[in-house]
Every structure is written in structure tokens, then in C-alpha cells.
Amino acid sequence: MSVVQLNNSLPTPKPAETLADELEAAKQQAQAEGLKYAGKVSPEEAWKLFLNGQAHLVDVRATEERKFVGHVPNTFHVAWQTGPALIKNPRFLRELENKLSKDAVILLLCRSGKRSAAAAETATAAGFKHVFNVREGFEGELDENQQRGGIGGWRQRGLPWVQD
């Protein structure tokens, strides 16, 4: 596994109380938007929470996406969808519960933030209490050429990632 991106100007971790405030703000925003999960955080906020040990980052992309596109090091992987047809993983909740408690602060990451939002709703409905979606995902939104990687996302923001 080779390191593809390690930015020396990464955000400095914030004090725990500041991060707790950010999560509380995300929860309030989620309630205002009518979301069915705890809330949304930016890639930078997710990195800080993960780096400070205040949250667990779970990549919900397919194994192939992680392998060929890259992933955040030292994170959990629980695929929301599997296989070339991206069929919903029937073991998603069981696999998530085998890795983390239902009381843990969990940040879900996918390619653009859409699948992780669906996974966050499902996990919350199953009793996970603090599930957040990472806005923009790993690769961000499609640009005018229908390509990802240039508009937002974990990688474009210069946060750490590796590629097999």
C-alpha cells in the first residue's frame, strides 16, 4: 500500500469541547432539515473528529472502490452495497454492530455522500445513536464533464488517503 496524499498543512486537531460543539451544531441542523440520522459533517470536521479519537470513520463504499480509488487509512470498512451490481449488503447492520457499539459516534463515508446518507438512516433506525454522514464523500460531486474528483470530497480537500 503506498501513500498517495499526506498534506503537511492538515488542520490541527481542535480541543474536545470545540468538536463536541460542532457535532451538536450538526445535530441541530439535521433536525431543522428533517434528516433521519444525527447530522452531516464536512470532510475536514470528520478528519478532526477521527484524529482526536472522538469518532470512528466507516467507509461504506464497495471493496473495489476502496482498492482502486483509494481510502482513508486506519478506518473501518462496512460495505453498504456489494458486487458489480452494487446490491444492498444484507449484512450491513450486523457487520457495523460487530465493529462498533450503538453508542459510538460514527462517521459514514462513501463516494459522494449519498449512499452514506442512506446507510446513516438505516443504522439510526436500527438503534445506532450518533451516526453522521460525511458531506461530499471521498470523491465529491460530478463536474460538468460528469467526472468526480474536482468538486469537493475528501481527496480534493487534501486530507490523508492511501491507495493499494
PyMOL commands that set and color helices and strands:
alter all, ss='L'
color gray80, all
select helices_A, chain A and resi 16-33+43-51+63-69+92-99+114-125
alter helices_A, ss='H'
color red, helices_A
select strands_A, chain A and resi 2-5+39-41+56-59+76-77+81-82+87-88+105-109+130-134+161-163
alter strands_A, ss='S'
color yellow, strands_A
deselect
rebuild
show_as cartoon
